Amino acid sequence: MKEISLILKNNSLVTIEEFRILDRYSCTGKIWTLIQRPTEVSPYLIVDRTIEYIFDSESLTVFYIVSTNILATWDTDITRNLGLNDEFHLKDSLFIKPFDKSIIF
């Protein structure tokens, strides 16, 4: 079964329906450092922590129907063995890399 990873736009604003689907049909993955590099539109570097949720394809479809809080999705296998200094390009100026607990935000 193919696993698909997902990160939310905002973990604090999860609706009841989203929470129920996350609770029943996903499992939590890694904690990631989310990096948004500066662009002409947004000239700031933004770094934050985020949680990965892992779905099978059918459950992800259900979550897509209910949620408008999805920032990015990707094939979980791609990032399974990512090293501490490796980054994965999600889209546009958005990257993730494994969270390093020794770095303080």
C-alpha positions as CSV (number, residue, x, y, z in Angstrom):
1,M,0.0,0.0,0.0
2,K,1.4,3.4,-1.0
3,E,1.7,5.9,1.8
4,I,1.3,9.6,1.3
5,S,2.5,12.3,3.6
6,L,0.7,15.5,4.3
7,I,1.4,18.7,6.3
8,L,-1.2,21.2,7.3
9,K,-1.2,24.9,6.7
10,N,-2.2,25.5,10.4
11,N,-2.1,22.8,13.1
12,S,-4.0,25.1,15.5
13,L,-7.0,25.6,13.3
14,V,-8.1,22.0,12.7
15,T,-11.8,21.5,12.5
16,I,-13.7,18.7,14.3
17,E,-14.2,16.9,11.0
18,E,-10.5,17.1,10.1
19,F,-9.5,16.0,13.6
20,R,-11.7,12.9,13.4
21,I,-10.2,11.9,10.0
22,L,-6.7,12.5,11.2
23,D,-7.4,10.5,14.4
24,R,-9.0,7.6,12.6
25,Y,-7.3,7.3,9.2
26,S,-3.8,8.7,9.6
27,C,-0.7,8.1,11.7
28,T,1.7,10.8,12.7
29,G,5.1,10.7,11.0
30,K,8.1,12.8,11.7
31,I,8.5,16.3,13.0
32,W,9.9,18.4,10.2
33,T,11.5,21.8,9.9
34,L,9.4,23.7,7.4
35,I,11.4,26.4,5.5
36,Q,9.9,29.0,3.2
37,R,12.7,30.8,1.3
38,P,12.4,34.5,0.4
39,T,10.8,35.4,-2.9
40,E,9.8,38.7,-4.5
41,V,6.3,38.3,-3.1
42,S,7.4,37.3,0.4
43,P,10.9,38.6,1.0
44,Y,11.4,36.9,4.4
45,L,12.8,33.6,5.5
46,I,10.2,31.7,7.5
47,V,11.2,28.6,9.5
48,D,8.8,26.6,11.6
49,R,8.2,23.1,13.0
50,T,5.4,20.9,11.6
51,I,4.0,17.4,11.9
52,E,3.7,15.0,9.1
53,Y,0.5,12.9,8.8
54,I,0.6,9.7,6.8
55,F,-2.4,8.4,4.9
56,D,-3.2,5.7,2.4
57,S,-4.6,7.0,-0.8
58,E,-8.2,6.3,-0.1
59,S,-8.1,8.0,3.3
60,L,-6.3,11.0,1.8
61,T,-9.1,11.4,-0.7
62,V,-11.6,11.6,2.2
63,F,-9.4,14.2,3.9
64,Y,-9.2,16.3,0.7
65,I,-13.0,16.4,0.5
66,V,-13.3,17.7,4.1
67,S,-10.2,20.0,4.5
68,T,-9.0,23.3,3.1
69,N,-6.1,23.2,5.5
70,I,-3.6,21.2,3.4
71,L,-0.3,22.8,2.6
72,A,1.5,20.0,0.8
73,T,1.5,16.2,0.1
74,W,4.2,13.9,-1.1
75,D,5.1,10.2,-1.4
76,T,6.3,9.1,2.0
77,D,9.1,6.9,0.6
78,I,10.9,9.9,-0.8
79,T,11.6,11.4,2.6
80,R,11.9,8.2,4.7
81,N,15.7,8.2,4.8
82,L,16.4,11.9,4.5
83,G,19.5,12.9,6.4
84,L,19.7,15.7,9.0
85,N,21.2,18.2,6.5
86,D,19.1,17.1,3.5
87,E,16.2,19.1,2.3
88,F,13.2,18.1,0.2
89,H,11.6,20.6,-2.1
90,L,7.8,20.5,-1.7
91,K,6.7,23.3,-4.0
92,D,7.7,26.9,-5.0
93,S,9.9,28.2,-2.2
94,L,8.8,25.6,0.3
95,F,11.2,23.0,1.7
96,I,11.3,20.5,4.6
97,K,14.2,18.9,6.4
98,P,14.3,16.6,9.4
99,F,13.8,18.5,12.7
100,D,16.9,18.9,14.7
101,K,16.0,19.3,18.4
102,S,19.4,20.8,19.2
103,I,18.4,23.9,17.2
104,I,16.3,26.3,19.2
105,F,13.7,28.5,17.4
